[in-house]
């Protein structure tokens, strides 16, 4: 098993007894020391406030909780344990002989038993992402007698500027998505997932579903099958490529739970306020990269996977999906991260 984990056996009385389970995915923007966008990211202060927000959820998938040269990850795990998240899994640090310096930053916290966990490293990343051991953190969680298969991930970041860098980051994400899909299906087979199990794939995909301009067809030349599946367009939407890959060319169902509820892609990064005169004003300026201000991107998702020839789990219902903005007052920053979180409430009836 290639992931670190801390689990303490619970008595039945200690496991929460309730029907509605709250799940959160959140890019915390707790990068290693020295790395910052605008002079000071207030990492320590934000980490303490993020910990306080955890108590409102039952299962939490975090990204960018990097443990390199700081103690924030250890502090977060310890305090989360005291809040009742007695089952924890994290992405491992790179090996001594690796060219990477930083762990993948993934943390999954649960009030419910984690029966199994595994980490799958992506084959590669580029530019500064090459220093991080990014991948997918899988946890198999028993909730009220029902099985939840939860995949927490953080894909290759985008880098604005040189066109060659932009195209390289997009093609890298495609490679990572194929790796992700293969890992999901092999894991579900290995874990003998049943039709009534809930399968969620969450995290910061770094794929902007609101980016209408799209990318030129040339990016797809090294992926001829995907290029054909997308209809060989002059320009293509990266979100369409995501859906095509993860649905095995629409054979499986891959449901964007927030889109399914709202009917539109809601902003999770670089949000803004549109004033009466039509001008836009950024809602956050201390943490967000200046190059991204006012771009209004949707990067963070909770997807439900329903494999081919299977139906929606009968014992589990998705009740509510929310964008968690985590605004704060009285601080030198106005929100807890440069990203918003996404949460969902699921109804999992207790077995009597």
Secondary structure by P-SEA (a helix, b strand, c coil): ccccbbbbbbcccccccccbbbbbbbcccccccccccccccaaaaaaaaaaaacccccbbbbccccccccaaaaaaaaaaaaaccccbbbbbccccccccccccbbbbbccccccbbbbbbcccccccccccbbbbbbbbbbcccbbbbbbbbccbbbbcccaaaaaaaaaaaaaaaaaaaaaaaaaaaaacccccbbbbbbcccccccccccccccccccccaaaaaaacccccccaaaaaaaaaaccccbbbbccccccccbbbbccbbbbbccccbbbbccccccccccccccccccbbbbbbccccccccccccccccccccccccccccccccbbbbbbbbbbbccc
